[in-house]
Amino acid sequence: MPATDVLACPGCEAEVAFAAPPLLAEITECAECRTELEVVATDPVLLALAPEVEEDWGE
């Protein structure tokens, strides 16, 4: 399956490929450093480190 978008991981600069056009807020994982990444823009596609999931105590 050919990749449509290939970007650099913001954590380690390894290539991160998407088989289909990525969606805004899509979460993916870098195959090299295993960092979770979030698609923060789609035109052009930009990746950022995904925020950490925190407990929600209803506050």
C-alpha distance matrix in Angstrom:
0.0 3.8 6.5 9.3 12.1 13.1 16.6 19.3 20.4 24.1 25.2 24.2 22.4 19.2 15.9 14.4 10.8 10.0 6.8 9.6 13.0 15.0 18.3 21.7 22.9 19.5 19.9 17.3 18.1 17.9 16.6 19.4 22.5 21.6 23.1 22.3 21.4 22.0 20.8 24.2 23.5 20.8 22.4 21.9 19.7 21.8 21.5 24.6 25.6 25.7 29.3 30.7 31.4 35.1 37.6 38.9 42.5 43.2 44.9
3.8 0.0 3.8 6.5 9.3 10.4 14.1 17.0 18.7 22.2 23.8 22.7 20.4 17.6 14.0 12.8 9.2 8.8 6.3 9.0 11.6 14.0 17.5 20.7 22.2 19.2 19.8 17.2 18.1 17.5 16.6 19.0 22.1 21.6 22.7 22.1 20.6 21.2 19.5 22.7 21.6 18.8 20.0 19.1 17.3 19.6 19.8 23.1 24.6 25.0 28.7 30.6 31.6 35.4 38.1 39.3 43.1 43.7 45.1
6.5 3.8 0.0 3.8 5.7 6.9 10.5 13.5 15.3 18.7 20.5 19.6 17.3 14.8 11.1 9.5 5.8 5.4 4.3 7.0 9.0 10.8 14.6 17.5 19.0 16.1 16.7 14.2 15.2 14.6 14.4 16.7 19.5 19.0 19.7 18.9 17.2 17.6 15.9 19.0 18.0 15.5 16.8 15.8 13.7 15.8 16.0 19.4 21.0 21.6 25.3 27.4 28.6 32.3 35.2 36.4 40.2 40.8 42.0
9.3 6.5 3.8 0.0 3.8 6.8 10.1 13.7 15.8 18.7 21.1 20.7 18.1 16.3 12.5 10.8 7.4 5.9 5.5 5.9 6.4 9.1 12.6 15.4 17.6 15.2 16.6 14.9 16.6 16.2 16.8 19.0 21.3 20.9 20.8 19.7 17.3 17.0 14.5 17.2 15.6 12.6 13.5 12.8 11.2 14.0 15.0 18.6 20.8 21.4 25.0 27.5 28.7 32.4 35.3 36.2 39.9 40.2 41.3
12.1 9.3 5.7 3.8 0.0 3.8 6.5 10.2 12.4 15.1 17.7 17.5 14.8 13.4 9.9 8.2 5.7 5.3 7.2 7.6 6.8 8.0 11.6 13.7 15.6 13.6 14.7 13.0 14.5 13.8 15.0 16.9 18.8 18.6 18.2 17.2 14.5 14.3 11.8 14.4 12.9 10.5 11.5 10.2 8.2 10.5 11.5 15.2 17.6 18.5 22.2 24.8 26.4 30.0 33.1 34.1 37.9 38.3 39.1
13.1 10.4 6.9 6.8 3.8 0.0 3.8 7.0 9.6 12.6 14.9 14.2 11.3 9.8 6.2 5.5 4.3 6.4 9.0 10.6 10.2 10.4 14.0 15.6 16.8 14.8 14.9 12.6 13.2 11.6 12.6 13.8 16.0 16.4 16.1 15.8 13.4 14.2 12.4 15.0 14.1 12.7 13.6 11.7 9.4 10.5 10.8 14.2 16.2 17.8 21.5 23.9 25.9 29.5 32.8 34.2 37.9 38.7 39.3
16.6 14.1 10.5 10.1 6.5 3.8 0.0 3.8 6.5 9.0 11.7 11.5 8.6 8.2 5.6 5.2 6.4 8.5 11.9 12.9 11.9 11.0 14.0 14.7 15.4 14.0 13.8 11.8 12.2 10.3 12.3 12.9 14.3 15.0 14.0 13.9 11.2 12.0 10.6 12.7 12.3 11.8 12.9 10.5 8.1 7.9 7.8 10.9 13.1 15.2 18.9 21.4 23.8 27.2 30.7 32.1 35.8 36.6 37.0
19.3 17.0 13.5 13.7 10.2 7.0 3.8 0.0 3.8 6.2 8.6 7.9 4.8 5.5 4.8 5.9 8.7 11.4 14.9 16.3 15.4 14.0 16.7 16.8 16.8 15.6 14.7 12.5 11.9 9.3 11.4 11.0 11.8 13.3 12.2 13.0 10.7 12.4 12.0 13.7 14.1 14.5 15.6 13.1 10.7 9.2 8.1 10.1 11.7 14.5 18.0 20.3 23.0 26.3 29.9 31.7 35.2 36.4 36.6
20.4 18.7 15.3 15.8 12.4 9.6 6.5 3.8 0.0 3.8 5.3 5.6 4.5 5.3 6.1 6.1 9.7 12.2 15.8 17.2 16.5 14.3 16.5 16.3 15.5 14.3 12.5 10.4 9.2 6.6 9.4 8.9 8.8 10.0 8.5 9.6 7.9 10.4 11.1 12.9 14.4 15.4 17.2 15.0 12.1 9.8 7.2 8.1 8.6 11.5 14.9 16.9 19.7 23.0 26.6 28.5 32.0 33.4 33.7
24.1 22.2 18.7 18.7 15.1 12.6 9.0 6.2 3.8 0.0 3.8 6.0 5.8 8.3 9.8 9.8 13.2 15.3 19.0 19.9 18.6 16.1 17.7 16.7 15.6 15.3 13.6 12.4 11.4 9.4 12.6 11.6 10.4 11.7 9.2 10.2 8.3 10.3 11.3 12.1 13.9 15.8 17.3 15.2 12.7 9.5 6.9 6.2 6.9 10.4 13.3 15.5 18.8 21.7 25.4 27.3 30.6 32.0 31.9
25.2 23.8 20.5 21.1 17.7 14.9 11.7 8.6 5.3 3.8 0.0 3.8 6.1 8.2 10.7 11.0 14.8 17.0 20.7 22.0 21.2 18.6 20.1 19.2 17.5 16.9 14.4 12.9 10.8 8.6 11.4 9.7 7.6 9.4 7.1 9.4 8.9 11.9 13.8 14.9 17.2 19.1 20.9 18.9 16.1 13.0 10.0 8.5 7.3 10.7 13.1 14.5 17.9 20.6 24.3 26.6 29.9 31.7 31.6
24.2 22.7 19.6 20.7 17.5 14.2 11.5 7.9 5.6 6.0 3.8 0.0 3.8 5.5 8.9 10.4 14.1 17.1 20.5 22.3 21.9 19.8 21.9 21.5 20.2 19.1 16.6 14.4 11.9 8.7 10.4 7.8 6.7 9.7 8.8 11.7 11.5 14.7 16.2 17.6 19.5 20.8 22.4 20.1 17.5 14.9 12.2 11.7 10.9 14.0 16.7 17.9 21.1 23.9 27.5 30.0 33.2 35.2 35.2
22.4 20.4 17.3 18.1 14.8 11.3 8.6 4.8 4.5 5.8 6.1 3.8 0.0 3.8 6.5 8.7 12.2 15.3 18.7 20.5 19.9 18.3 20.7 20.6 20.0 18.8 17.0 14.7 12.8 9.5 11.2 9.2 9.5 12.1 11.3 13.4 12.2 14.8 15.4 16.9 18.0 18.9 20.0 17.5 15.2 13.0 11.1 11.7 12.1 15.4 18.4 20.1 23.3 26.3 29.9 32.1 35.5 37.1 37.2
19.2 17.6 14.8 16.3 13.4 9.8 8.2 5.5 5.3 8.3 8.2 5.5 3.8 0.0 3.8 6.5 9.8 13.2 16.2 18.6 18.7 17.3 20.2 20.7 20.1 18.3 16.4 13.4 11.3 7.6 8.2 6.4 8.2 10.6 10.9 13.0 12.3 15.1 15.7 18.0 19.0 19.3 20.8 18.4 15.7 14.2 12.2 13.4 13.5 16.1 19.5 20.9 23.7 27.0 30.4 32.7 36.2 37.8 38.2
15.9 14.0 11.1 12.5 9.9 6.2 5.6 4.8 6.1 9.8 10.7 8.9 6.5 3.8 0.0 3.8 6.3 10.0 12.8 15.2 15.4 14.6 17.8 18.8 18.8 16.7 15.4 12.3 11.0 7.9 8.5 8.3 10.7 12.1 12.4 13.6 12.2 14.5 14.3 16.9 17.3 17.0 18.4 16.1 13.5 12.8 11.4 13.6 14.4 16.6 20.2 22.0 24.4 27.9 31.3 33.3 36.9 38.3 38.9
14.4 12.8 9.5 10.8 8.2 5.5 5.2 5.9 6.1 9.8 11.0 10.4 8.7 6.5 3.8 0.0 3.8 6.9 10.1 12.3 12.5 11.2 14.4 15.6 15.5 13.1 11.8 8.8 8.2 6.1 7.4 8.8 10.7 10.9 10.9 11.1 9.6 11.5 11.4 14.4 15.0 14.6 16.6 14.8 11.6 11.2 9.4 11.8 12.7 14.2 17.9 19.8 21.8 25.4 28.7 30.5 34.2 35.4 36.1
10.8 9.2 5.8 7.4 5.7 4.3 6.4 8.7 9.7 13.2 14.8 14.1 12.2 9.8 6.3 3.8 0.0 3.8 6.6 9.0 9.9 9.6 13.2 15.3 15.8 13.0 12.6 9.7 10.1 9.0 9.5 11.7 14.0 13.7 14.0 13.6 11.9 13.1 12.1 15.4 15.4 14.0 15.9 14.4 11.4 12.3 11.4 14.4 15.6 16.5 20.3 22.2 23.8 27.5 30.6 32.1 35.9 36.8 37.8
10.0 8.8 5.4 5.9 5.3 6.4 8.5 11.4 12.2 15.3 17.0 17.1 15.3 13.2 10.0 6.9 3.8 0.0 3.8 5.4 6.6 6.5 10.2 12.8 13.8 10.8 11.3 9.1 10.8 11.0 11.8 14.6 16.5 15.4 15.5 14.1 12.2 12.4 10.9 14.4 14.0 12.1 14.4 13.6 10.6 12.2 11.7 14.8 16.3 16.4 20.1 22.2 23.3 27.0 29.9 31.0 34.8 35.4 36.6
6.8 6.3 4.3 5.5 7.2 9.0 11.9 14.9 15.8 19.0 20.7 20.5 18.7 16.2 12.8 10.1 6.6 3.8 0.0 3.8 6.9 8.3 11.7 15.0 16.3 13.1 13.9 11.8 13.5 13.9 14.0 17.1 19.3 18.1 18.6 17.2 15.6 15.7 14.1 17.5 16.9 14.4 16.5 16.1 13.5 15.6 15.4 18.5 19.9 19.7 23.3 25.2 25.9 29.6 32.3 33.3 37.0 37.5 39.0
9.6 9.0 7.0 5.9 7.6 10.6 12.9 16.3 17.2 19.9 22.0 22.3 20.5 18.6 15.2 12.3 9.0 5.4 3.8 0.0 3.8 6.1 9.0 12.5 14.4 11.6 13.4 12.4 15.0 16.0 16.7 19.8 21.6 20.1 20.0 18.0 16.0 15.1 12.9 16.0 14.9 12.1 14.2 14.4 12.1 14.7 15.1 18.4 20.1 19.6 22.9 25.1 25.6 29.2 31.8 32.4 36.1 36.2 37.6
13.0 11.6 9.0 6.4 6.8 10.2 11.9 15.4 16.5 18.6 21.2 21.9 19.9 18.7 15.4 12.5 9.9 6.6 6.9 3.8 0.0 3.8 6.6 9.8 12.4 10.4 12.9 12.6 15.5 16.4 18.0 20.7 22.1 20.7 20.0 17.8 15.1 13.6 10.7 13.2 11.6 8.4 10.5 11.0 9.0 12.0 13.0 16.4 18.7 18.3 21.6 24.2 24.9 28.4 31.1 31.4 35.2 35.1 36.2
15.0 14.0 10.8 9.1 8.0 10.4 11.0 14.0 14.3 16.1 18.6 19.8 18.3 17.3 14.6 11.2 9.6 6.5 8.3 6.1 3.8 0.0 3.8 6.7 8.7 6.7 9.3 9.5 12.7 14.1 16.2 18.9 19.8 18.1 17.0 14.4 11.7 9.9 7.2 10.0 9.2 7.0 10.2 10.6 7.7 9.8 10.1 13.2 15.3 14.6 17.8 20.4 21.1 24.6 27.3 27.8 31.5 31.5 32.5
18.3 17.5 14.6 12.6 11.6 14.0 14.0 16.7 16.5 17.7 20.1 21.9 20.7 20.2 17.8 14.4 13.2 10.2 11.7 9.0 6.6 3.8 0.0 3.8 6.3 5.3 8.9 10.6 14.2 16.3 18.7 21.4 21.7 19.7 18.1 15.0 12.3 9.6 6.9 9.0 8.4 6.8 10.4 11.6 9.1 10.7 11.1 13.5 15.5 14.1 16.7 19.4 19.7 23.0 25.4 25.4 29.1 28.7 29.8
21.7 20.7 17.5 15.4 13.7 15.6 14.7 16.8 16.3 16.7 19.2 21.5 20.6 20.7 18.8 15.6 15.3 12.8 15.0 12.5 9.8 6.7 3.8 0.0 3.8 5.5 8.9 11.4 14.9 16.9 19.9 22.2 21.9 20.0 17.8 14.6 11.6 8.1 5.4 6.0 6.0 6.1 9.7 11.0 8.7 9.4 9.9 11.6 13.7 12.3 14.4 17.5 18.0 20.9 23.5 23.3 26.9 26.4 27.1
22.9 22.2 19.0 17.6 15.6 16.8 15.4 16.8 15.5 15.6 17.5 20.2 20.0 20.1 18.8 15.5 15.8 13.8 16.3 14.4 12.4 8.7 6.3 3.8 0.0 3.8 6.3 9.6 12.9 15.4 18.5 20.8 19.9 17.7 15.3 11.8 9.3 5.7 5.0 5.9 8.0 9.3 13.0 13.7 10.9 10.4 9.5 10.0 11.3 9.2 10.9 13.8 14.1 17.1 19.8 19.7 23.4 23.2 24.0
19.5 19.2 16.1 15.2 13.6 14.8 14.0 15.6 14.3 15.3 16.9 19.1 18.8 18.3 16.7 13.1 13.0 10.8 13.1 11.6 10.4 6.7 5.3 5.5 3.8 0.0 3.8 6.5 10.2 12.9 15.7 18.3 18.0 15.5 13.7 10.3 8.2 5.6 5.3 8.2 9.9 10.1 14.0 14.4 11.1 11.0 9.6 10.8 11.6 9.5 12.1 14.4 14.6 18.1 20.7 21.1 24.8 25.0 26.2
19.9 19.8 16.7 16.6 14.7 14.9 13.8 14.7 12.5 13.6 14.4 16.6 17.0 16.4 15.4 11.8 12.6 11.3 13.9 13.4 12.9 9.3 8.9 8.9 6.3 3.8 0.0 3.8 7.0 10.1 12.9 15.5 14.7 12.0 10.3 6.7 5.6 4.6 6.6 9.6 12.1 12.9 16.6 16.5 12.9 12.0 9.4 9.8 9.4 7.2 10.0 11.8 12.2 15.9 18.7 19.8 23.5 24.3 25.5
17.3 17.2 14.2 14.9 13.0 12.6 11.8 12.5 10.4 12.4 12.9 14.4 14.7 13.4 12.3 8.8 9.7 9.1 11.8 12.4 12.6 9.5 10.6 11.4 9.6 6.5 3.8 0.0 3.8 6.8 9.3 12.1 11.9 9.3 8.5 5.8 5.2 6.4 8.1 11.7 13.8 14.1 17.5 16.9 13.1 12.3 9.5 10.4 9.9 8.7 12.1 13.5 14.4 18.2 21.1 22.6 26.3 27.4 28.6
18.1 18.1 15.2 16.6 14.5 13.2 12.2 11.9 9.2 11.4 10.8 11.9 12.8 11.3 11.0 8.2 10.1 10.8 13.5 15.0 15.5 12.7 14.2 14.9 12.9 10.2 7.0 3.8 0.0 3.8 6.1 8.7 8.4 5.6 5.6 4.5 5.7 8.6 10.9 14.1 16.4 17.0 20.2 19.1 15.4 14.0 10.8 11.1 9.7 9.3 12.6 13.3 14.7 18.4 21.4 23.5 27.1 28.6 29.8
17.9 17.5 14.6 16.2 13.8 11.6 10.3 9.3 6.6 9.4 8.6 8.7 9.5 7.6 7.9 6.1 9.0 11.0 13.9 16.0 16.4 14.1 16.3 16.9 15.4 12.9 10.1 6.8 3.8 0.0 3.8 5.4 5.7 4.8 5.4 6.5 7.1 10.5 12.3 15.3 17.3 17.8 20.5 18.9 15.4 13.8 10.7 11.2 10.1 11.1 14.5 15.4 17.4 21.0 24.2 26.4 30.0 31.6 32.5
16.6 16.6 14.4 16.8 15.0 12.6 12.3 11.4 9.4 12.6 11.4 10.4 11.2 8.2 8.5 7.4 9.5 11.8 14.0 16.7 18.0 16.2 18.7 19.9 18.5 15.7 12.9 9.3 6.1 3.8 0.0 3.8 6.1 5.5 8.1 9.6 10.8 14.0 15.6 18.9 20.6 20.7 23.3 21.7 18.2 17.1 14.2 15.0 13.8 14.7 17.9 18.3 20.0 23.5 26.5 29.0 32.4 34.2 35.4
19.4 19.0 16.7 19.0 16.9 13.8 12.9 11.0 8.9 11.6 9.7 7.8 9.2 6.4 8.3 8.8 11.7 14.6 17.1 19.8 20.7 18.9 21.4 22.2 20.8 18.3 15.5 12.1 8.7 5.4 3.8 0.0 3.8 5.9 8.2 11.0 12.1 15.7 17.4 20.2 22.0 22.5 24.7 22.8 19.6 18.0 15.1 15.4 14.1 15.7 18.7 19.0 21.3 24.5 27.7 30.4 33.7 35.7 36.6
22.5 22.1 19.5 21.3 18.8 16.0 14.3 11.8 8.8 10.4 7.6 6.7 9.5 8.2 10.7 10.7 14.0 16.5 19.3 21.6 22.1 19.8 21.7 21.9 19.9 18.0 14.7 11.9 8.4 5.7 6.1 3.8 0.0 3.8 5.5 9.0 10.8 14.5 16.9 19.3 21.7 22.7 25.2 23.3 20.0 17.8 14.5 13.9 11.8 13.4 16.0 16.0 18.5 21.5 24.7 27.5 30.7 33.0 33.6
21.6 21.6 19.0 20.9 18.6 16.4 15.0 13.3 10.0 11.7 9.4 9.7 12.1 10.6 12.1 10.9 13.7 15.4 18.1 20.1 20.7 18.1 19.7 20.0 17.7 15.5 12.0 9.3 5.6 4.8 5.5 5.9 3.8 0.0 3.8 6.4 9.1 12.8 15.5 18.2 20.8 21.8 24.7 23.2 19.6 17.7 14.1 13.4 11.0 11.5 14.1 13.8 15.7 18.9 21.9 24.7 28.0 30.1 31.1
23.1 22.7 19.7 20.8 18.2 16.1 14.0 12.2 8.5 9.2 7.1 8.8 11.3 10.9 12.4 10.9 14.0 15.5 18.6 20.0 20.0 17.0 18.1 17.8 15.3 13.7 10.3 8.5 5.6 5.4 8.1 8.2 5.5 3.8 0.0 3.8 6.3 9.9 13.0 15.2 18.1 19.6 22.5 21.1 17.6 15.1 11.4 10.1 7.3 8.1 10.6 10.8 13.3 16.5 19.8 22.4 25.7 27.8 28.4
22.3 22.1 18.9 19.7 17.2 15.8 13.9 13.0 9.6 10.2 9.4 11.7 13.4 13.0 13.6 11.1 13.6 14.1 17.2 18.0 17.8 14.4 15.0 14.6 11.8 10.3 6.7 5.8 4.5 6.5 9.6 11.0 9.0 6.4 3.8 0.0 3.8 6.9 10.3 12.7 15.7 17.3 20.5 19.5 15.9 13.7 10.0 8.8 6.3 5.4 8.4 9.0 11.0 14.5 17.8 20.0 23.5 25.2 26.0
21.4 20.6 17.2 17.3 14.5 13.4 11.2 10.7 7.9 8.3 8.9 11.5 12.2 12.3 12.2 9.6 11.9 12.2 15.6 16.0 15.1 11.7 12.3 11.6 9.3 8.2 5.6 5.2 5.7 7.1 10.8 12.1 10.8 9.1 6.3 3.8 0.0 3.8 6.8 9.2 12.1 13.7 16.8 15.8 12.2 9.9 6.3 5.6 4.6 4.6 8.4 10.5 12.6 16.2 19.6 21.2 24.9 26.1 26.7
22.0 21.2 17.6 17.0 14.3 14.2 12.0 12.4 10.4 10.3 11.9 14.7 14.8 15.1 14.5 11.5 13.1 12.4 15.7 15.1 13.6 9.9 9.6 8.1 5.7 5.6 4.6 6.4 8.6 10.5 14.0 15.7 14.5 12.8 9.9 6.9 3.8 0.0 3.8 5.9 9.1 10.9 14.3 13.8 10.4 8.4 5.6 5.4 6.1 4.8 8.1 11.0 12.6 16.0 19.3 20.3 24.0 24.6 25.2
20.8 19.5 15.9 14.5 11.8 12.4 10.6 12.0 11.1 11.3 13.8 16.2 15.4 15.7 14.3 11.4 12.1 10.9 14.1 12.9 10.7 7.2 6.9 5.4 5.0 5.3 6.6 8.1 10.9 12.3 15.6 17.4 16.9 15.5 13.0 10.3 6.8 3.8 0.0 3.8 5.8 7.2 10.6 10.3 7.0 5.9 4.8 6.6 8.9 8.5 11.4 14.6 16.0 19.3 22.4 23.0 26.7 27.0 27.5
24.2 22.7 19.0 17.2 14.4 15.0 12.7 13.7 12.9 12.1 14.9 17.6 16.9 18.0 16.9 14.4 15.4 14.4 17.5 16.0 13.2 10.0 9.0 6.0 5.9 8.2 9.6 11.7 14.1 15.3 18.9 20.2 19.3 18.2 15.2 12.7 9.2 5.9 3.8 0.0 3.8 7.0 9.8 9.8 7.5 5.7 5.8 6.5 9.4 9.3 11.4 15.0 16.6 19.4 22.5 22.8 26.3 26.3 26.3
23.5 21.6 18.0 15.6 12.9 14.1 12.3 14.1 14.4 13.9 17.2 19.5 18.0 19.0 17.3 15.0 15.4 14.0 16.9 14.9 11.6 9.2 8.4 6.0 8.0 9.9 12.1 13.8 16.4 17.3 20.6 22.0 21.7 20.8 18.1 15.7 12.1 9.1 5.8 3.8 0.0 3.8 6.0 6.4 5.1 5.1 7.4 9.4 12.7 13.0 15.2 18.8 20.3 23.1 26.1 26.2 29.7 29.4 29.4
20.8 18.8 15.5 12.6 10.5 12.7 11.8 14.5 15.4 15.8 19.1 20.8 18.9 19.3 17.0 14.6 14.0 12.1 14.4 12.1 8.4 7.0 6.8 6.1 9.3 10.1 12.9 14.1 17.0 17.8 20.7 22.5 22.7 21.8 19.6 17.3 13.7 10.9 7.2 7.0 3.8 0.0 3.8 5.1 4.0 6.5 9.2 12.1 15.3 15.4 18.0 21.5 22.7 25.7 28.7 28.7 32.3 31.9 32.2
22.4 20.0 16.8 13.5 11.5 13.6 12.9 15.6 17.2 17.3 20.9 22.4 20.0 20.8 18.4 16.6 15.9 14.4 16.5 14.2 10.5 10.2 10.4 9.7 13.0 14.0 16.6 17.5 20.2 20.5 23.3 24.7 25.2 24.7 22.5 20.5 16.8 14.3 10.6 9.8 6.0 3.8 0.0 3.0 5.2 8.0 11.5 14.4 17.9 18.6 21.1 24.6 26.1 29.0 32.0 31.9 35.5 35.0 35.0
21.9 19.1 15.8 12.8 10.2 11.7 10.5 13.1 15.0 15.2 18.9 20.1 17.5 18.4 16.1 14.8 14.4 13.6 16.1 14.4 11.0 10.6 11.6 11.0 13.7 14.4 16.5 16.9 19.1 18.9 21.7 22.8 23.3 23.2 21.1 19.5 15.8 13.8 10.3 9.8 6.4 5.1 3.0 0.0 3.8 6.3 10.0 13.1 16.7 17.9 20.7 24.2 26.0 29.0 32.2 32.5 36.0 35.8 35.8
19.7 17.3 13.7 11.2 8.2 9.4 8.1 10.7 12.1 12.7 16.1 17.5 15.2 15.7 13.5 11.6 11.4 10.6 13.5 12.1 9.0 7.7 9.1 8.7 10.9 11.1 12.9 13.1 15.4 15.4 18.2 19.6 20.0 19.6 17.6 15.9 12.2 10.4 7.0 7.5 5.1 4.0 5.2 3.8 0.0 3.8 6.8 10.3 13.7 14.7 17.8 21.1 22.9 26.1 29.3 29.8 33.4 33.5 33.7
21.8 19.6 15.8 14.0 10.5 10.5 7.9 9.2 9.8 9.5 13.0 14.9 13.0 14.2 12.8 11.2 12.3 12.2 15.6 14.7 12.0 9.8 10.7 9.4 10.4 11.0 12.0 12.3 14.0 13.8 17.1 18.0 17.8 17.7 15.1 13.7 9.9 8.4 5.9 5.7 5.1 6.5 8.0 6.3 3.8 0.0 3.8 6.8 10.5 12.0 14.9 18.3 20.5 23.6 27.0 27.7 31.3 31.6 31.5
21.5 19.8 16.0 15.0 11.5 10.8 7.8 8.1 7.2 6.9 10.0 12.2 11.1 12.2 11.4 9.4 11.4 11.7 15.4 15.1 13.0 10.1 11.1 9.9 9.5 9.6 9.4 9.5 10.8 10.7 14.2 15.1 14.5 14.1 11.4 10.0 6.3 5.6 4.8 5.8 7.4 9.2 11.5 10.0 6.8 3.8 0.0 3.8 7.0 8.7 11.9 15.1 17.5 20.7 24.1 25.2 28.8 29.5 29.6
24.6 23.1 19.4 18.6 15.2 14.2 10.9 10.1 8.1 6.2 8.5 11.7 11.7 13.4 13.6 11.8 14.4 14.8 18.5 18.4 16.4 13.2 13.5 11.6 10.0 10.8 9.8 10.4 11.1 11.2 15.0 15.4 13.9 13.4 10.1 8.8 5.6 5.4 6.6 6.5 9.4 12.1 14.4 13.1 10.3 6.8 3.8 0.0 3.8 6.1 8.9 12.1 14.9 17.8 21.4 22.6 26.1 27.0 26.9
25.6 24.6 21.0 20.8 17.6 16.2 13.1 11.7 8.6 6.9 7.3 10.9 12.1 13.5 14.4 12.7 15.6 16.3 19.9 20.1 18.7 15.3 15.5 13.7 11.3 11.6 9.4 9.9 9.7 10.1 13.8 14.1 11.8 11.0 7.3 6.3 4.6 6.1 8.9 9.4 12.7 15.3 17.9 16.7 13.7 10.5 7.0 3.8 0.0 3.8 6.4 9.0 12.1 15.0 18.7 20.4 23.8 25.2 25.2
25.7 25.0 21.6 21.4 18.5 17.8 15.2 14.5 11.5 10.4 10.7 14.0 15.4 16.1 16.6 14.2 16.5 16.4 19.7 19.6 18.3 14.6 14.1 12.3 9.2 9.5 7.2 8.7 9.3 11.1 14.7 15.7 13.4 11.5 8.1 5.4 4.6 4.8 8.5 9.3 13.0 15.4 18.6 17.9 14.7 12.0 8.7 6.1 3.8 0.0 3.8 6.5 8.9 12.1 15.7 17.2 20.8 22.0 22.3
29.3 28.7 25.3 25.0 22.2 21.5 18.9 18.0 14.9 13.3 13.1 16.7 18.4 19.5 20.2 17.9 20.3 20.1 23.3 22.9 21.6 17.8 16.7 14.4 10.9 12.1 10.0 12.1 12.6 14.5 17.9 18.7 16.0 14.1 10.6 8.4 8.4 8.1 11.4 11.4 15.2 18.0 21.1 20.7 17.8 14.9 11.9 8.9 6.4 3.8 0.0 3.8 6.4 8.9 12.6 14.0 17.4 18.8 18.8
30.7 30.6 27.4 27.5 24.8 23.9 21.4 20.3 16.9 15.5 14.5 17.9 20.1 20.9 22.0 19.8 22.2 22.2 25.2 25.1 24.2 20.4 19.4 17.5 13.8 14.4 11.8 13.5 13.3 15.4 18.3 19.0 16.0 13.8 10.8 9.0 10.5 11.0 14.6 15.0 18.8 21.5 24.6 24.2 21.1 18.3 15.1 12.1 9.0 6.5 3.8 0.0 3.8 6.2 9.9 12.2 15.4 17.4 17.7
31.4 31.6 28.6 28.7 26.4 25.9 23.8 23.0 19.7 18.8 17.9 21.1 23.3 23.7 24.4 21.8 23.8 23.3 25.9 25.6 24.9 21.1 19.7 18.0 14.1 14.6 12.2 14.4 14.7 17.4 20.0 21.3 18.5 15.7 13.3 11.0 12.6 12.6 16.0 16.6 20.3 22.7 26.1 26.0 22.9 20.5 17.5 14.9 12.1 8.9 6.4 3.8 0.0 3.8 6.9 9.1 12.6 14.5 15.5
35.1 35.4 32.3 32.4 30.0 29.5 27.2 26.3 23.0 21.7 20.6 23.9 26.3 27.0 27.9 25.4 27.5 27.0 29.6 29.2 28.4 24.6 23.0 20.9 17.1 18.1 15.9 18.2 18.4 21.0 23.5 24.5 21.5 18.9 16.5 14.5 16.2 16.0 19.3 19.4 23.1 25.7 29.0 29.0 26.1 23.6 20.7 17.8 15.0 12.1 8.9 6.2 3.8 0.0 3.8 6.4 9.3 11.7 12.4
37.6 38.1 35.2 35.3 33.1 32.8 30.7 29.9 26.6 25.4 24.3 27.5 29.9 30.4 31.3 28.7 30.6 29.9 32.3 31.8 31.1 27.3 25.4 23.5 19.8 20.7 18.7 21.1 21.4 24.2 26.5 27.7 24.7 21.9 19.8 17.8 19.6 19.3 22.4 22.5 26.1 28.7 32.0 32.2 29.3 27.0 24.1 21.4 18.7 15.7 12.6 9.9 6.9 3.8 0.0 3.8 6.1 9.0 10.3
38.9 39.3 36.4 36.2 34.1 34.2 32.1 31.7 28.5 27.3 26.6 30.0 32.1 32.7 33.3 30.5 32.1 31.0 33.3 32.4 31.4 27.8 25.4 23.3 19.7 21.1 19.8 22.6 23.5 26.4 29.0 30.4 27.5 24.7 22.4 20.0 21.2 20.3 23.0 22.8 26.2 28.7 31.9 32.5 29.8 27.7 25.2 22.6 20.4 17.2 14.0 12.2 9.1 6.4 3.8 0.0 3.8 5.5 7.3
42.5 43.1 40.2 39.9 37.9 37.9 35.8 35.2 32.0 30.6 29.9 33.2 35.5 36.2 36.9 34.2 35.9 34.8 37.0 36.1 35.2 31.5 29.1 26.9 23.4 24.8 23.5 26.3 27.1 30.0 32.4 33.7 30.7 28.0 25.7 23.5 24.9 24.0 26.7 26.3 29.7 32.3 35.5 36.0 33.4 31.3 28.8 26.1 23.8 20.8 17.4 15.4 12.6 9.3 6.1 3.8 0.0 3.8 5.5
43.2 43.7 40.8 40.2 38.3 38.7 36.6 36.4 33.4 32.0 31.7 35.2 37.1 37.8 38.3 35.4 36.8 35.4 37.5 36.2 35.1 31.5 28.7 26.4 23.2 25.0 24.3 27.4 28.6 31.6 34.2 35.7 33.0 30.1 27.8 25.2 26.1 24.6 27.0 26.3 29.4 31.9 35.0 35.8 33.5 31.6 29.5 27.0 25.2 22.0 18.8 17.4 14.5 11.7 9.0 5.5 3.8 0.0 3.8
44.9 45.1 42.0 41.3 39.1 39.3 37.0 36.6 33.7 31.9 31.6 35.2 37.2 38.2 38.9 36.1 37.8 36.6 39.0 37.6 36.2 32.5 29.8 27.1 24.0 26.2 25.5 28.6 29.8 32.5 35.4 36.6 33.6 31.1 28.4 26.0 26.7 25.2 27.5 26.3 29.4 32.2 35.0 35.8 33.7 31.5 29.6 26.9 25.2 22.3 18.8 17.7 15.5 12.4 10.3 7.3 5.5 3.8 0.0
